[in-house]
């Protein structure tokens, strides 16, 4: 979490979080904390899609939808998950 916090821009936060997720799995609650550190829905959505394969408790993935400012982002994530 500290590494993500230390990144200056949303794009950098996403890049750092993806690097962490490539070698570690998180819980949904951890992912939500990281997503809340990212300012823009587009960047949050990008990370949420990437993180789907890197969380332990997929049954709680619904919590991610509350992070988005716009319902369109949640709809796009839902479509992404359904089409996997």
PyMOL Python script that loads the backbone (N, CA, C, O; Angstrom):
from pymol import cmd

cmd.read_pdbstr("""\
ATOM      1  N   UNK A   1       0.830  -1.190   0.000  1.00  0.00           N
ATOM      2  CA  UNK A   1       0.000   0.000   0.000  1.00  0.00           C
ATOM      3  C   UNK A   1       0.875   1.254   0.000  1.00  0.00           C
ATOM      4  O   UNK A   1       0.557   2.246  -0.656  1.00  0.00           O
ATOM      5  N   UNK A   2       1.954   1.195   0.728  1.00  0.00           N
ATOM      6  CA  UNK A   2       2.859   2.338   0.800  1.00  0.00           C
ATOM      7  C   UNK A   2       3.444   2.666  -0.572  1.00  0.00           C
ATOM      8  O   UNK A   2       3.583   3.836  -0.927  1.00  0.00           O
ATOM      9  N   UNK A   3       3.784   1.642  -1.337  1.00  0.00           N
ATOM     10  CA  UNK A   3       4.331   1.861  -2.675  1.00  0.00           C
ATOM     11  C   UNK A   3       3.319   2.559  -3.573  1.00  0.00           C
ATOM     12  O   UNK A   3       3.684   3.443  -4.348  1.00  0.00           O
ATOM     13  N   UNK A   4       2.068   2.175  -3.475  1.00  0.00           N
ATOM     14  CA  UNK A   4       1.019   2.810  -4.271  1.00  0.00           C
ATOM     15  C   UNK A   4       0.821   4.252  -3.802  1.00  0.00           C
ATOM     16  O   UNK A   4       0.696   5.159  -4.625  1.00  0.00           O
ATOM     17  N   UNK A   5       0.793   4.467  -2.502  1.00  0.00           N
ATOM     18  CA  UNK A   5       0.626   5.818  -1.952  1.00  0.00           C
ATOM     19  C   UNK A   5       1.738   6.755  -2.400  1.00  0.00           C
ATOM     20  O   UNK A   5       1.498   7.935  -2.652  1.00  0.00           O
ATOM     21  N   UNK A   6       2.944   6.234  -2.497  1.00  0.00           N
ATOM     22  CA  UNK A   6       4.091   7.071  -2.843  1.00  0.00           C
ATOM     23  C   UNK A   6       4.126   7.479  -4.308  1.00  0.00           C
ATOM     24  O   UNK A   6       4.835   8.421  -4.663  1.00  0.00           O
ATOM     25  N   UNK A   7       3.392   6.809  -5.150  1.00  0.00           N
ATOM     26  CA  UNK A   7       3.339   7.182  -6.564  1.00  0.00           C
ATOM     27  C   UNK A   7       2.575   8.503  -6.698  1.00  0.00           C
ATOM     28  O   UNK A   7       1.565   8.718  -6.028  1.00  0.00           O
ATOM     29  N   UNK A   8       3.066   9.370  -7.559  1.00  0.00           N
ATOM     30  CA  UNK A   8       2.509  10.715  -7.659  1.00  0.00           C
ATOM     31  C   UNK A   8       1.215  10.811  -8.451  1.00  0.00           C
ATOM     32  O   UNK A   8       0.284  11.504  -8.041  1.00  0.00           O
ATOM     33  N   UNK A   9       1.153  10.129  -9.567  1.00  0.00           N
ATOM     34  CA  UNK A   9       0.025  10.268 -10.477  1.00  0.00           C
ATOM     35  C   UNK A   9      -0.779   8.979 -10.531  1.00  0.00           C
ATOM     36  O   UNK A   9      -0.277   7.907 -10.193  1.00  0.00           O
ATOM     37  N   UNK A  10      -2.037   9.094 -10.963  1.00  0.00           N
ATOM     38  CA  UNK A  10      -2.922   7.930 -11.041  1.00  0.00           C
ATOM     39  C   UNK A  10      -2.327   6.838 -11.914  1.00  0.00           C
ATOM     40  O   UNK A  10      -2.384   5.661 -11.558  1.00  0.00           O
ATOM     41  N   UNK A  11      -1.761   7.211 -13.045  1.00  0.00           N
ATOM     42  CA  UNK A  11      -1.157   6.218 -13.945  1.00  0.00           C
ATOM     43  C   UNK A  11      -0.020   5.472 -13.258  1.00  0.00           C
ATOM     44  O   UNK A  11       0.140   4.264 -13.432  1.00  0.00           O
ATOM     45  N   UNK A  12       0.767   6.205 -12.475  1.00  0.00           N
ATOM     46  CA  UNK A  12       1.870   5.578 -11.745  1.00  0.00           C
ATOM     47  C   UNK A  12       1.348   4.635 -10.669  1.00  0.00           C
ATOM     48  O   UNK A  12       1.913   3.564 -10.451  1.00  0.00           O
ATOM     49  N   UNK A  13       0.282   5.027 -10.002  1.00  0.00           N
ATOM     50  CA  UNK A  13      -0.321   4.176  -8.971  1.00  0.00           C
ATOM     51  C   UNK A  13      -0.813   2.865  -9.581  1.00  0.00           C
ATOM     52  O   UNK A  13      -0.631   1.792  -9.007  1.00  0.00           O
ATOM     53  N   UNK A  14      -1.440   2.970 -10.758  1.00  0.00           N
ATOM     54  CA  UNK A  14      -1.935   1.776 -11.446  1.00  0.00           C
ATOM     55  C   UNK A  14      -0.761   0.886 -11.835  1.00  0.00           C
ATOM     56  O   UNK A  14      -0.817  -0.328 -11.639  1.00  0.00           O
ATOM     57  N   UNK A  15       0.288   1.466 -12.375  1.00  0.00           N
ATOM     58  CA  UNK A  15       1.459   0.694 -12.789  1.00  0.00           C
ATOM     59  C   UNK A  15       2.095  -0.039 -11.600  1.00  0.00           C
ATOM     60  O   UNK A  15       2.438  -1.217 -11.705  1.00  0.00           O
ATOM     61  N   UNK A  16       2.247   0.651 -10.488  1.00  0.00           N
ATOM     62  CA  UNK A  16       2.823   0.045  -9.285  1.00  0.00           C
ATOM     63  C   UNK A  16       1.915  -1.067  -8.768  1.00  0.00           C
ATOM     64  O   UNK A  16       2.395  -2.141  -8.404  1.00  0.00           O
ATOM     65  N   UNK A  17       0.616  -0.818  -8.733  1.00  0.00           N
ATOM     66  CA  UNK A  17      -0.330  -1.824  -8.243  1.00  0.00           C
ATOM     67  C   UNK A  17      -0.308  -3.062  -9.134  1.00  0.00           C
ATOM     68  O   UNK A  17      -0.354  -4.182  -8.626  1.00  0.00           O
ATOM     69  N   UNK A  18      -0.239  -2.883 -10.437  1.00  0.00           N
ATOM     70  CA  UNK A  18      -0.179  -4.030 -11.351  1.00  0.00           C
ATOM     71  C   UNK A  18       1.089  -4.829 -11.122  1.00  0.00           C
ATOM     72  O   UNK A  18       1.065  -6.059 -11.143  1.00  0.00           O
ATOM     73  N   UNK A  19       2.182  -4.144 -10.905  1.00  0.00           N
ATOM     74  CA  UNK A  19       3.445  -4.828 -10.637  1.00  0.00           C
ATOM     75  C   UNK A  19       3.328  -5.687  -9.372  1.00  0.00           C
ATOM     76  O   UNK A  19       3.825  -6.813  -9.335  1.00  0.00           O
ATOM     77  N   UNK A  20       2.687  -5.165  -8.364  1.00  0.00           N
ATOM     78  CA  UNK A  20       2.483  -5.902  -7.114  1.00  0.00           C
ATOM     79  C   UNK A  20       1.553  -7.095  -7.342  1.00  0.00           C
ATOM     80  O   UNK A  20       1.811  -8.192  -6.848  1.00  0.00           O
ATOM     81  N   UNK A  21       0.475  -6.877  -8.088  1.00  0.00           N
ATOM     82  CA  UNK A  21      -0.515  -7.930  -8.323  1.00  0.00           C
ATOM     83  C   UNK A  21       0.027  -9.072  -9.174  1.00  0.00           C
ATOM     84  O   UNK A  21      -0.464 -10.196  -9.068  1.00  0.00           O
ATOM     85  N   UNK A  22       1.007  -8.819 -10.001  1.00  0.00           N
ATOM     86  CA  UNK A  22       1.572  -9.879 -10.842  1.00  0.00           C
ATOM     87  C   UNK A  22       2.178 -10.996 -10.004  1.00  0.00           C
ATOM     88  O   UNK A  22       2.204 -12.149 -10.435  1.00  0.00           O
ATOM     89  N   UNK A  23       2.659 -10.671  -8.825  1.00  0.00           N
ATOM     90  CA  UNK A  23       3.334 -11.674  -7.995  1.00  0.00           C
ATOM     91  C   UNK A  23       2.644 -11.920  -6.659  1.00  0.00           C
ATOM     92  O   UNK A  23       3.117 -12.729  -5.861  1.00  0.00           O
ATOM     93  N   UNK A  24       1.541 -11.239  -6.406  1.00  0.00           N
ATOM     94  CA  UNK A  24       0.832 -11.392  -5.135  1.00  0.00           C
ATOM     95  C   UNK A  24      -0.668 -11.397  -5.381  1.00  0.00           C
ATOM     96  O   UNK A  24      -1.152 -10.766  -6.321  1.00  0.00           O
ATOM     97  N   UNK A  25      -1.388 -12.095  -4.551  1.00  0.00           N
ATOM     98  CA  UNK A  25      -2.849 -12.036  -4.574  1.00  0.00           C
ATOM     99  C   UNK A  25      -3.313 -11.216  -3.380  1.00  0.00           C
ATOM    100  O   UNK A  25      -2.685 -11.218  -2.322  1.00  0.00           O
ATOM    101  N   UNK A  26      -4.415 -10.523  -3.569  1.00  0.00           N
ATOM    102  CA  UNK A  26      -4.965  -9.663  -2.528  1.00  0.00           C
ATOM    103  C   UNK A  26      -6.389 -10.078  -2.203  1.00  0.00           C
ATOM    104  O   UNK A  26      -7.011 -10.846  -2.938  1.00  0.00           O
ATOM    105  N   UNK A  27      -6.888  -9.568  -1.111  1.00  0.00           N
ATOM    106  CA  UNK A  27      -8.312  -9.694  -0.829  1.00  0.00           C
ATOM    107  C   UNK A  27      -9.023  -8.513  -1.493  1.00  0.00           C
ATOM    108  O   UNK A  27      -8.387  -7.529  -1.871  1.00  0.00           O
ATOM    109  N   UNK A  28     -10.311  -8.615  -1.628  1.00  0.00           N
ATOM    110  CA  UNK A  28     -11.096  -7.524  -2.205  1.00  0.00           C
ATOM    111  C   UNK A  28     -10.941  -6.261  -1.367  1.00  0.00           C
ATOM    112  O   UNK A  28     -10.833  -5.164  -1.915  1.00  0.00           O
ATOM    113  N   UNK A  29     -10.930  -6.403  -0.062  1.00  0.00           N
ATOM    114  CA  UNK A  29     -10.794  -5.222   0.788  1.00  0.00           C
ATOM    115  C   UNK A  29      -9.474  -4.500   0.521  1.00  0.00           C
ATOM    116  O   UNK A  29      -9.438  -3.270   0.511  1.00  0.00           O
ATOM    117  N   UNK A  30      -8.393  -5.244   0.305  1.00  0.00           N
ATOM    118  CA  UNK A  30      -7.110  -4.624  -0.042  1.00  0.00           C
ATOM    119  C   UNK A  30      -7.190  -3.928  -1.395  1.00  0.00           C
ATOM    120  O   UNK A  30      -6.686  -2.817  -1.561  1.00  0.00           O
ATOM    121  N   UNK A  31      -7.821  -4.582  -2.353  1.00  0.00           N
ATOM    122  CA  UNK A  31      -7.972  -3.996  -3.678  1.00  0.00           C
ATOM    123  C   UNK A  31      -8.782  -2.710  -3.606  1.00  0.00           C
ATOM    124  O   UNK A  31      -8.426  -1.723  -4.249  1.00  0.00           O
ATOM    125  N   UNK A  32      -9.859  -2.705  -2.842  1.00  0.00           N
ATOM    126  CA  UNK A  32     -10.680  -1.505  -2.708  1.00  0.00           C
ATOM    127  C   UNK A  32      -9.850  -0.352  -2.130  1.00  0.00           C
ATOM    128  O   UNK A  32      -9.979   0.787  -2.580  1.00  0.00           O
ATOM    129  N   UNK A  33      -9.014  -0.634  -1.154  1.00  0.00           N
ATOM    130  CA  UNK A  33      -8.150   0.406  -0.585  1.00  0.00           C
ATOM    131  C   UNK A  33      -7.232   0.997  -1.646  1.00  0.00           C
ATOM    132  O   UNK A  33      -7.040   2.212  -1.701  1.00  0.00           O
ATOM    133  N   UNK A  34      -6.670   0.147  -2.482  1.00  0.00           N
ATOM    134  CA  UNK A  34      -5.793   0.628  -3.550  1.00  0.00           C
ATOM    135  C   UNK A  34      -6.586   1.436  -4.565  1.00  0.00           C
ATOM    136  O   UNK A  34      -6.148   2.507  -4.984  1.00  0.00           O
ATOM    137  N   UNK A  35      -7.750   0.934  -4.962  1.00  0.00           N
ATOM    138  CA  UNK A  35      -8.574   1.641  -5.945  1.00  0.00           C
ATOM    139  C   UNK A  35      -8.997   3.017  -5.438  1.00  0.00           C
ATOM    140  O   UNK A  35      -9.105   3.961  -6.221  1.00  0.00           O
ATOM    141  N   UNK A  36      -9.232   3.134  -4.153  1.00  0.00           N
ATOM    142  CA  UNK A  36      -9.634   4.422  -3.576  1.00  0.00           C
ATOM    143  C   UNK A  36      -8.511   5.452  -3.628  1.00  0.00           C
ATOM    144  O   UNK A  36      -8.769   6.652  -3.530  1.00  0.00           O
ATOM    145  N   UNK A  37      -7.276   5.003  -3.778  1.00  0.00           N
ATOM    146  CA  UNK A  37      -6.134   5.907  -3.889  1.00  0.00           C
ATOM    147  C   UNK A  37      -5.987   6.479  -5.300  1.00  0.00           C
ATOM    148  O   UNK A  37      -5.208   7.406  -5.521  1.00  0.00           O
ATOM    149  N   UNK A  38      -6.731   5.928  -6.242  1.00  0.00           N
ATOM    150  CA  UNK A  38      -6.626   6.332  -7.642  1.00  0.00           C
ATOM    151  C   UNK A  38      -7.761   7.295  -7.958  1.00  0.00           C
ATOM    152  O   UNK A  38      -8.922   7.027  -7.648  1.00  0.00           O
ATOM    153  N   UNK A  39      -7.418   8.403  -8.571  1.00  0.00           N
ATOM    154  CA  UNK A  39      -8.359   9.513  -8.739  1.00  0.00           C
ATOM    155  C   UNK A  39      -9.405   9.330  -9.824  1.00  0.00           C
ATOM    156  O   UNK A  39     -10.532   9.802  -9.674  1.00  0.00           O
ATOM    157  N   UNK A  40      -9.064   8.664 -10.902  1.00  0.00           N
ATOM    158  CA  UNK A  40      -9.935   8.659 -12.072  1.00  0.00           C
ATOM    159  C   UNK A  40     -10.567   7.291 -12.297  1.00  0.00           C
ATOM    160  O   UNK A  40      -9.920   6.256 -12.143  1.00  0.00           O
ATOM    161  N   UNK A  41     -11.856   7.311 -12.669  1.00  0.00           N
ATOM    162  CA  UNK A  41     -12.591   6.072 -12.932  1.00  0.00           C
ATOM    163  C   UNK A  41     -11.899   5.218 -13.992  1.00  0.00           C
ATOM    164  O   UNK A  41     -11.824   3.997 -13.854  1.00  0.00           O
ATOM    165  N   UNK A  42     -11.402   5.846 -15.032  1.00  0.00           N
ATOM    166  CA  UNK A  42     -10.768   5.096 -16.121  1.00  0.00           C
ATOM    167  C   UNK A  42      -9.582   4.276 -15.606  1.00  0.00           C
ATOM    168  O   UNK A  42      -9.411   3.115 -15.978  1.00  0.00           O
ATOM    169  N   UNK A  43      -8.779   4.882 -14.760  1.00  0.00           N
ATOM    170  CA  UNK A  43      -7.632   4.184 -14.186  1.00  0.00           C
ATOM    171  C   UNK A  43      -8.075   3.121 -13.181  1.00  0.00           C
ATOM    172  O   UNK A  43      -7.489   2.041 -13.121  1.00  0.00           O
ATOM    173  N   UNK A  44      -9.098   3.422 -12.401  1.00  0.00           N
ATOM    174  CA  UNK A  44      -9.644   2.445 -11.466  1.00  0.00           C
ATOM    175  C   UNK A  44     -10.179   1.229 -12.216  1.00  0.00           C
ATOM    176  O   UNK A  44      -9.950   0.088 -11.812  1.00  0.00           O
ATOM    177  N   UNK A  45     -10.885   1.482 -13.299  1.00  0.00           N
ATOM    178  CA  UNK A  45     -11.458   0.409 -14.101  1.00  0.00           C
ATOM    179  C   UNK A  45     -10.363  -0.469 -14.700  1.00  0.00           C
ATOM    180  O   UNK A  45     -10.470  -1.695 -14.687  1.00  0.00           O
ATOM    181  N   UNK A  46      -9.333   0.146 -15.215  1.00  0.00           N
ATOM    182  CA  UNK A  46      -8.204  -0.590 -15.782  1.00  0.00           C
ATOM    183  C   UNK A  46      -7.609  -1.533 -14.731  1.00  0.00           C
ATOM    184  O   UNK A  46      -7.371  -2.709 -15.009  1.00  0.00           O
ATOM    185  N   UNK A  47      -7.376  -1.020 -13.547  1.00  0.00           N
ATOM    186  CA  UNK A  47      -6.795  -1.844 -12.480  1.00  0.00           C
ATOM    187  C   UNK A  47      -7.786  -2.907 -12.005  1.00  0.00           C
ATOM    188  O   UNK A  47      -7.381  -4.038 -11.737  1.00  0.00           O
ATOM    189  N   UNK A  48      -9.051  -2.577 -11.895  1.00  0.00           N
ATOM    190  CA  UNK A  48     -10.061  -3.550 -11.445  1.00  0.00           C
ATOM    191  C   UNK A  48     -10.142  -4.729 -12.404  1.00  0.00           C
ATOM    192  O   UNK A  48     -10.275  -5.873 -11.970  1.00  0.00           O
ATOM    193  N   UNK A  49     -10.062  -4.462 -13.696  1.00  0.00           N
ATOM    194  CA  UNK A  49     -10.069  -5.543 -14.691  1.00  0.00           C
ATOM    195  C   UNK A  49      -8.831  -6.416 -14.533  1.00  0.00           C
ATOM    196  O   UNK A  49      -8.924  -7.643 -14.520  1.00  0.00           O
ATOM    197  N   UNK A  50      -7.686  -5.782 -14.416  1.00  0.00           N
ATOM    198  CA  UNK A  50      -6.434  -6.519 -14.274  1.00  0.00           C
ATOM    199  C   UNK A  50      -6.442  -7.364 -13.004  1.00  0.00           C
ATOM    200  O   UNK A  50      -5.982  -8.506 -13.006  1.00  0.00           O
ATOM    201  N   UNK A  51      -6.962  -6.801 -11.930  1.00  0.00           N
ATOM    202  CA  UNK A  51      -6.912  -7.452 -10.617  1.00  0.00           C
ATOM    203  C   UNK A  51      -7.845  -8.642 -10.493  1.00  0.00           C
ATOM    204  O   UNK A  51      -7.693  -9.446  -9.573  1.00  0.00           O
ATOM    205  N   UNK A  52      -8.803  -8.774 -11.392  1.00  0.00           N
ATOM    206  CA  UNK A  52      -9.799  -9.830 -11.270  1.00  0.00           C
ATOM    207  C   UNK A  52      -9.169 -11.212 -11.123  1.00  0.00           C
ATOM    208  O   UNK A  52      -9.696 -12.055 -10.397  1.00  0.00           O
ATOM    209  N   UNK A  53      -8.072 -11.450 -11.787  1.00  0.00           N
ATOM    210  CA  UNK A  53      -7.393 -12.747 -11.707  1.00  0.00           C
ATOM    211  C   UNK A  53      -6.416 -12.845 -10.540  1.00  0.00           C
ATOM    212  O   UNK A  53      -5.727 -13.854 -10.390  1.00  0.00           O
ATOM    213  N   UNK A  54      -6.355 -11.814  -9.723  1.00  0.00           N
ATOM    214  CA  UNK A  54      -5.347 -11.773  -8.665  1.00  0.00           C
ATOM    215  C   UNK A  54      -5.931 -11.513  -7.279  1.00  0.00           C
ATOM    216  O   UNK A  54      -5.256 -10.962  -6.410  1.00  0.00           O
ATOM    217  N   UNK A  55      -7.186 -11.911  -7.075  1.00  0.00           N
ATOM    218  CA  UNK A  55      -7.790 -11.762  -5.749  1.00  0.00           C
ATOM    219  C   UNK A  55      -8.235 -13.124  -5.226  1.00  0.00           C
ATOM    220  O   UNK A  55      -8.599 -14.016  -5.992  1.00  0.00           O
ATOM    221  N   UNK A  56      -8.197 -13.259  -3.925  1.00  0.00           N
ATOM    222  CA  UNK A  56      -8.568 -14.519  -3.278  1.00  0.00           C
ATOM    223  C   UNK A  56     -10.071 -14.729  -3.219  1.00  0.00           C
ATOM    224  O   UNK A  56     -10.560 -15.836  -3.441  1.00  0.00           O
ATOM    225  N   UNK A  57     -10.784 -13.686  -2.924  1.00  0.00           N
ATOM    226  CA  UNK A  57     -12.199 -13.808  -2.577  1.00  0.00           C
ATOM    227  C   UNK A  57     -13.107 -13.179  -3.637  1.00  0.00           C
ATOM    228  O   UNK A  57     -13.719 -12.136  -3.405  1.00  0.00           O
ATOM    229  N   UNK A  58     -13.182 -13.821  -4.791  1.00  0.00           N
ATOM    230  CA  UNK A  58     -13.994 -13.298  -5.891  1.00  0.00           C
ATOM    231  C   UNK A  58     -15.463 -13.153  -5.524  1.00  0.00           C
ATOM    232  O   UNK A  58     -16.175 -12.350  -6.127  1.00  0.00           O
ATOM    233  N   UNK A  59     -15.920 -13.914  -4.550  1.00  0.00           N
ATOM    234  CA  UNK A  59     -17.322 -13.807  -4.139  1.00  0.00           C
ATOM    235  C   UNK A  59     -17.648 -12.420  -3.580  1.00  0.00           C
ATOM    236  O   UNK A  59     -18.817 -12.052  -3.473  1.00  0.00           O
ATOM    237  N   UNK A  60     -16.620 -11.657  -3.227  1.00  0.00           N
ATOM    238  CA  UNK A  60     -16.813 -10.310  -2.692  1.00  0.00           C
ATOM    239  C   UNK A  60     -16.493  -9.216  -3.713  1.00  0.00           C
ATOM    240  O   UNK A  60     -16.417  -8.039  -3.361  1.00  0.00           O
ATOM    241  N   UNK A  61     -16.305  -9.603  -4.972  1.00  0.00           N
ATOM    242  CA  UNK A  61     -15.892  -8.632  -5.991  1.00  0.00           C
ATOM    243  C   UNK A  61     -16.915  -7.510  -6.174  1.00  0.00           C
ATOM    244  O   UNK A  61     -16.578  -6.443  -6.688  1.00  0.00           O
ATOM    245  N   UNK A  62     -18.135  -7.739  -5.764  1.00  0.00           N
ATOM    246  CA  UNK A  62     -19.180  -6.711  -5.868  1.00  0.00           C
ATOM    247  C   UNK A  62     -18.782  -5.428  -5.144  1.00  0.00           C
ATOM    248  O   UNK A  62     -19.273  -4.356  -5.498  1.00  0.00           O
ATOM    249  N   UNK A  63     -17.914  -5.504  -4.146  1.00  0.00           N
ATOM    250  CA  UNK A  63     -17.484  -4.324  -3.394  1.00  0.00           C
ATOM    251  C   UNK A  63     -16.728  -3.333  -4.260  1.00  0.00           C
ATOM    252  O   UNK A  63     -16.697  -2.139  -3.961  1.00  0.00           O
ATOM    253  N   UNK A  64     -16.123  -3.820  -5.325  1.00  0.00           N
ATOM    254  CA  UNK A  64     -15.348  -2.960  -6.214  1.00  0.00           C
ATOM    255  C   UNK A  64     -16.250  -1.925  -6.886  1.00  0.00           C
ATOM    256  O   UNK A  64     -15.820  -0.799  -7.134  1.00  0.00           O
ATOM    257  N   UNK A  65     -17.482  -2.293  -7.179  1.00  0.00           N
ATOM    258  CA  UNK A  65     -18.393  -1.392  -7.898  1.00  0.00           C
ATOM    259  C   UNK A  65     -18.657  -0.097  -7.128  1.00  0.00           C
ATOM    260  O   UNK A  65     -18.936   0.934  -7.739  1.00  0.00           O
ATOM    261  N   UNK A  66     -18.573  -0.139  -5.817  1.00  0.00           N
ATOM    262  CA  UNK A  66     -18.835   1.050  -5.003  1.00  0.00           C
ATOM    263  C   UNK A  66     -17.727   2.093  -5.100  1.00  0.00           C
ATOM    264  O   UNK A  66     -17.922   3.242  -4.705  1.00  0.00           O
ATOM    265  N   UNK A  67     -16.584   1.707  -5.614  1.00  0.00           N
ATOM    266  CA  UNK A  67     -15.443   2.620  -5.712  1.00  0.00           C
ATOM    267  C   UNK A  67     -15.640   3.638  -6.839  1.00  0.00           C
ATOM    268  O   UNK A  67     -15.187   4.778  -6.738  1.00  0.00           O
ATOM    269  N   UNK A  68     -16.302   3.229  -7.886  1.00  0.00           N
ATOM    270  CA  UNK A  68     -16.428   4.083  -9.069  1.00  0.00           C
ATOM    271  C   UNK A  68     -17.341   5.276  -8.826  1.00  0.00           C
ATOM    272  O   UNK A  68     -18.342   5.178  -8.116  1.00  0.00           O
ATOM    273  N   UNK A  69     -16.979   6.398  -9.427  1.00  0.00           N
ATOM    274  CA  UNK A  69     -17.810   7.603  -9.349  1.00  0.00           C
ATOM    275  C   UNK A  69     -18.963   7.546 -10.342  1.00  0.00           C
ATOM    276  O   UNK A  69     -20.023   8.129 -10.110  1.00  0.00           O
ATOM    277  N   UNK A  70     -18.751   6.846 -11.440  1.00  0.00           N
ATOM    278  CA  UNK A  70     -19.753   6.788 -12.508  1.00  0.00           C
ATOM    279  C   UNK A  70     -20.253   5.360 -12.687  1.00  0.00           C
ATOM    280  O   UNK A  70     -19.464   4.415 -12.687  1.00  0.00           O
ATOM    281  N   UNK A  71     -21.559   5.206 -12.839  1.00  0.00           N
ATOM    282  CA  UNK A  71     -22.147   3.875 -12.993  1.00  0.00           C
ATOM    283  C   UNK A  71     -21.678   3.202 -14.280  1.00  0.00           C
ATOM    284  O   UNK A  71     -21.644   1.974 -14.359  1.00  0.00           O
ATOM    285  N   UNK A  72     -21.318   3.991 -15.282  1.00  0.00           N
ATOM    286  CA  UNK A  72     -20.839   3.437 -16.553  1.00  0.00           C
ATOM    287  C   UNK A  72     -19.597   2.575 -16.338  1.00  0.00           C
ATOM    288  O   UNK A  72     -19.432   1.552 -17.003  1.00  0.00           O
ATOM    289  N   UNK A  73     -18.735   2.974 -15.429  1.00  0.00           N
ATOM    290  CA  UNK A  73     -17.528   2.199 -15.137  1.00  0.00           C
ATOM    291  C   UNK A  73     -17.892   0.849 -14.539  1.00  0.00           C
ATOM    292  O   UNK A  73     -17.306  -0.172 -14.900  1.00  0.00           O
ATOM    293  N   UNK A  74     -18.848   0.840 -13.635  1.00  0.00           N
ATOM    294  CA  UNK A  74     -19.314  -0.410 -13.050  1.00  0.00           C
ATOM    295  C   UNK A  74     -19.944  -1.317 -14.089  1.00  0.00           C
ATOM    296  O   UNK A  74     -19.749  -2.532 -14.066  1.00  0.00           O
ATOM    297  N   UNK A  75     -20.695  -0.724 -14.994  1.00  0.00           N
ATOM    298  CA  UNK A  75     -21.317  -1.500 -16.065  1.00  0.00           C
ATOM    299  C   UNK A  75     -20.256  -2.109 -16.981  1.00  0.00           C
ATOM    300  O   UNK A  75     -20.382  -3.257 -17.406  1.00  0.00           O
ATOM    301  N   UNK A  76     -19.217  -1.342 -17.282  1.00  0.00           N
ATOM    302  CA  UNK A  76     -18.145  -1.849 -18.139  1.00  0.00           C
ATOM    303  C   UNK A  76     -17.388  -2.987 -17.447  1.00  0.00           C
ATOM    304  O   UNK A  76     -17.015  -3.967 -18.093  1.00  0.00           O
ATOM    305  N   UNK A  77     -17.164  -2.860 -16.146  1.00  0.00           N
ATOM    306  CA  UNK A  77     -16.499  -3.935 -15.407  1.00  0.00           C
ATOM    307  C   UNK A  77     -17.370  -5.185 -15.396  1.00  0.00           C
ATOM    308  O   UNK A  77     -16.869  -6.294 -15.584  1.00  0.00           O
ATOM    309  N   UNK A  78     -18.640  -5.015 -15.181  1.00  0.00           N
ATOM    310  CA  UNK A  78     -19.565  -6.149 -15.168  1.00  0.00           C
ATOM    311  C   UNK A  78     -19.560  -6.867 -16.529  1.00  0.00           C
ATOM    312  O   UNK A  78     -19.543  -8.097 -16.588  1.00  0.00           O
ATOM    313  N   UNK A  79     -19.575  -6.106 -17.589  1.00  0.00           N
ATOM    314  CA  UNK A  79     -19.533  -6.685 -18.942  1.00  0.00           C
ATOM    315  C   UNK A  79     -18.218  -7.420 -19.168  1.00  0.00           C
ATOM    316  O   UNK A  79     -18.199  -8.506 -19.746  1.00  0.00           O
ATOM    317  N   UNK A  80     -17.130  -6.831 -18.717  1.00  0.00           N
ATOM    318  CA  UNK A  80     -15.820  -7.478 -18.844  1.00  0.00           C
ATOM    319  C   UNK A  80     -15.814  -8.842 -18.140  1.00  0.00           C
ATOM    320  O   UNK A  80     -15.351  -9.834 -18.703  1.00  0.00           O
ATOM    321  N   UNK A  81     -16.324  -8.882 -16.924  1.00  0.00           N
ATOM    322  CA  UNK A  81     -16.339 -10.121 -16.142  1.00  0.00           C
ATOM    323  C   UNK A  81     -17.245 -11.160 -16.801  1.00  0.00           C
ATOM    324  O   UNK A  81     -16.883 -12.333 -16.887  1.00  0.00           O
ATOM    325  N   UNK A  82     -18.405 -10.740 -17.258  1.00  0.00           N
ATOM    326  CA  UNK A  82     -19.331 -11.682 -17.888  1.00  0.00           C
ATOM    327  C   UNK A  82     -18.791 -12.285 -19.186  1.00  0.00           C
ATOM    328  O   UNK A  82     -19.126 -13.418 -19.530  1.00  0.00           O
ATOM    329  N   UNK A  83     -17.967 -11.542 -19.897  1.00  0.00           N
ATOM    330  CA  UNK A  83     -17.444 -11.999 -21.177  1.00  0.00           C
ATOM    331  C   UNK A  83     -16.115 -12.732 -21.077  1.00  0.00           C
ATOM    332  O   UNK A  83     -15.496 -13.028 -22.099  1.00  0.00           O
ATOM    333  N   UNK A  84     -15.683 -13.017 -19.904  1.00  0.00           N
ATOM    334  CA  UNK A  84     -14.408 -13.732 -19.717  1.00  0.00           C
ATOM    335  C   UNK A  84     -14.575 -15.191 -20.013  1.00  0.00           C
ATOM    336  O   UNK A  84     -13.616 -15.956 -19.913  1.00  0.00           O
TER     337      UNK A  84
END
""", "prot")
cmd.dss("prot")
cmd.show_as("cartoon", "prot")
cmd.util.cbc("prot")
cmd.orient("prot")
